[in-house]
């Protein structure tokens, strides 16, 4: 435990202040204010948020670390509470074509640190053979029908700018489950404006189609490329668009593009 200061205890001699701050922070983690796996604000911001010293915040974090509720690495502290990530209503689906696992279906996603396919390396501006974070997704019904497979390669820019993605490098062994459903939200939180282009191609002599999504930021820097292959014998790929009106109206919406579950 960190060194105790005179400010760590209320004047009445009751519960140490750092324990109360740890409890309040834990409450915010549990209600989704900071979703599981995402980086916590820095000590200075937490101190201002709770109206205490940075030393008190440091002690509160240490208490949560000792209880296994917070983990800290070279990029900062992040919550380790179990539970699904908080979804944003207007989020793009990651990866393109992903569907929620339901009874009778199997959805599997993993990450690996390895060289991407040559066409991905070229699109991302990576040197041949240079490794990067690769995300693989597979979805199918229990009988193998409705198969969807997606391979995503992230660029060096994405890994440098988006801390939540960079954190996966140390655990990218190709076997552990890693559903990066909030990847696009993480990119936006890092200050990146996302532009994406989806190309749909019918595969020759098969009932499948390929969807290739390329995403870049406001500086035209590539962020990721995904190749999705869908067995289209029964599934339909539907794209919905909402365009902003020419004049302000009460029902204002931003452009979105998604593949519904």
ZIKA-V275155 format. One record per residue. N is the residue number from 0. RES is the residue in three letters. SS is DSSP state (helix for helix, strand for strand, loop for the rest). BURIAL is + if it has 16 or more other C-alpha atoms within 10 Angstrom, else -. Layout:
# ZIKA-V275155
N	RES	SS	BURIAL
N	RES	SS	BURIAL
This chain:
# ZIKA-V275155
0	UNK	loop	-
1	UNK	loop	-
2	UNK	loop	-
3	UNK	loop	-
4	UNK	loop	-
5	UNK	helix	-
6	UNK	helix	-
7	UNK	helix	+
8	UNK	strand	+
9	UNK	loop	-
10	UNK	loop	-
11	UNK	loop	-
12	UNK	loop	-
13	UNK	loop	-
14	UNK	loop	-
15	UNK	strand	+
16	UNK	helix	+
17	UNK	helix	+
18	UNK	helix	+
19	UNK	helix	-
20	UNK	helix	+
21	UNK	helix	+
22	UNK	helix	-
23	UNK	helix	-
24	UNK	helix	+
25	UNK	helix	+
26	UNK	helix	-
27	UNK	helix	-
28	UNK	helix	+
29	UNK	helix	+
30	UNK	loop	-
31	UNK	loop	-
32	UNK	loop	-
33	UNK	loop	+
34	UNK	loop	+
35	UNK	loop	+
36	UNK	loop	+
37	UNK	loop	+
38	UNK	strand	+
39	UNK	loop	+
40	UNK	loop	-
41	UNK	loop	-
42	UNK	helix	+
43	UNK	helix	-
44	UNK	helix	-
45	UNK	helix	+
46	UNK	helix	+
47	UNK	helix	-
48	UNK	helix	-
49	UNK	helix	-
50	UNK	loop	-
51	UNK	loop	+
52	UNK	loop	+
53	UNK	helix	+
54	UNK	helix	+
55	UNK	helix	+
56	UNK	helix	+
57	UNK	helix	+
58	UNK	helix	+
59	UNK	helix	+
60	UNK	helix	+
61	UNK	helix	+
62	UNK	helix	+
63	UNK	helix	+
64	UNK	helix	+
65	UNK	helix	-
66	UNK	loop	-
67	UNK	loop	-
68	UNK	loop	+
69	UNK	strand	+
70	UNK	strand	+
71	UNK	strand	-
72	UNK	strand	-
73	UNK	loop	-
74	UNK	loop	-
75	UNK	strand	-
76	UNK	strand	+
77	UNK	strand	+
78	UNK	strand	+
79	UNK	loop	+
80	UNK	loop	+
81	UNK	loop	-
82	UNK	loop	-
83	UNK	loop	-
84	UNK	loop	+
85	UNK	loop	-
86	UNK	loop	-
87	UNK	loop	-
88	UNK	loop	-
89	UNK	loop	-
90	UNK	loop	-
91	UNK	loop	+
92	UNK	loop	+
93	UNK	loop	+
94	UNK	loop	+
95	UNK	loop	+
96	UNK	loop	+
97	UNK	loop	+
98	UNK	loop	+
99	UNK	loop	-
100	UNK	loop	-
101	UNK	loop	-
102	UNK	loop	-
103	UNK	loop	-
104	UNK	strand	+
105	UNK	strand	+
106	UNK	strand	+
107	UNK	strand	-
108	UNK	strand	+
109	UNK	strand	+
110	UNK	strand	+
111	UNK	strand	+
112	UNK	strand	+
113	UNK	strand	+
114	UNK	strand	+
115	UNK	loop	+
116	UNK	loop	-
117	UNK	helix	-
118	UNK	helix	-
119	UNK	helix	+
120	UNK	helix	+
121	UNK	helix	-
122	UNK	helix	-
123	UNK	helix	+
124	UNK	loop	-
125	UNK	loop	+
126	UNK	loop	-
127	UNK	loop	-
128	UNK	loop	-
129	UNK	loop	-
130	UNK	strand	+
131	UNK	strand	+
132	UNK	strand	+
133	UNK	strand	+
134	UNK	strand	+
135	UNK	strand	+
136	UNK	strand	+
137	UNK	strand	+
138	UNK	strand	+
139	UNK	strand	+
140	UNK	strand	+
141	UNK	loop	-
142	UNK	loop	-
143	UNK	loop	-
144	UNK	loop	-
145	UNK	loop	+
146	UNK	loop	+
147	UNK	strand	+
148	UNK	strand	+
149	UNK	strand	+
150	UNK	strand	+
151	UNK	strand	+
152	UNK	strand	+
153	UNK	strand	+
154	UNK	loop	+
155	UNK	helix	+
156	UNK	helix	+
157	UNK	helix	+
158	UNK	helix	+
159	UNK	helix	-
160	UNK	helix	+
161	UNK	loop	+
162	UNK	helix	+
163	UNK	helix	+
164	UNK	helix	+
165	UNK	helix	+
166	UNK	helix	+
167	UNK	helix	+
168	UNK	helix	+
169	UNK	helix	-
170	UNK	helix	-
171	UNK	loop	+
172	UNK	strand	-
173	UNK	strand	+
174	UNK	strand	-
175	UNK	strand	-
176	UNK	strand	-
177	UNK	loop	+
178	UNK	loop	+
179	UNK	loop	+
180	UNK	loop	+
181	UNK	loop	+
182	UNK	helix	+
183	UNK	helix	+
184	UNK	helix	+
185	UNK	helix	+
186	UNK	helix	+
187	UNK	helix	-
188	UNK	helix	-
189	UNK	loop	-
190	UNK	loop	-
191	UNK	loop	+
192	UNK	loop	-
193	UNK	loop	+
194	UNK	strand	-
195	UNK	strand	-
196	UNK	strand	-
197	UNK	strand	+
198	UNK	strand	-
199	UNK	strand	-
200	UNK	strand	-
201	UNK	strand	-
202	UNK	loop	-
203	UNK	loop	-
204	UNK	loop	-
205	UNK	loop	-
206	UNK	loop	-
207	UNK	strand	+
208	UNK	strand	+
209	UNK	strand	+
210	UNK	strand	+
211	UNK	strand	+
212	UNK	strand	+
213	UNK	strand	+
214	UNK	strand	+
215	UNK	strand	+
216	UNK	loop	+
217	UNK	loop	-
218	UNK	loop	-
219	UNK	loop	-
220	UNK	loop	-
221	UNK	strand	+
222	UNK	strand	+
223	UNK	strand	+
224	UNK	strand	+
225	UNK	strand	+
226	UNK	strand	+
227	UNK	strand	+
228	UNK	strand	+
229	UNK	strand	+
230	UNK	strand	+
231	UNK	loop	+
232	UNK	loop	-
233	UNK	loop	-
234	UNK	loop	-
235	UNK	loop	-
236	UNK	loop	-
237	UNK	loop	-
238	UNK	strand	-
239	UNK	strand	-
240	UNK	strand	-
241	UNK	loop	-
242	UNK	loop	-
243	UNK	loop	-
244	UNK	loop	-
245	UNK	loop	-
246	UNK	loop	-
247	UNK	loop	-
248	UNK	loop	-
249	UNK	loop	-
250	UNK	loop	-
251	UNK	loop	-
252	UNK	loop	-
253	UNK	loop	-
254	UNK	loop	-
255	UNK	loop	-
256	UNK	strand	+
257	UNK	strand	+
258	UNK	strand	+
259	UNK	loop	-
260	UNK	loop	-
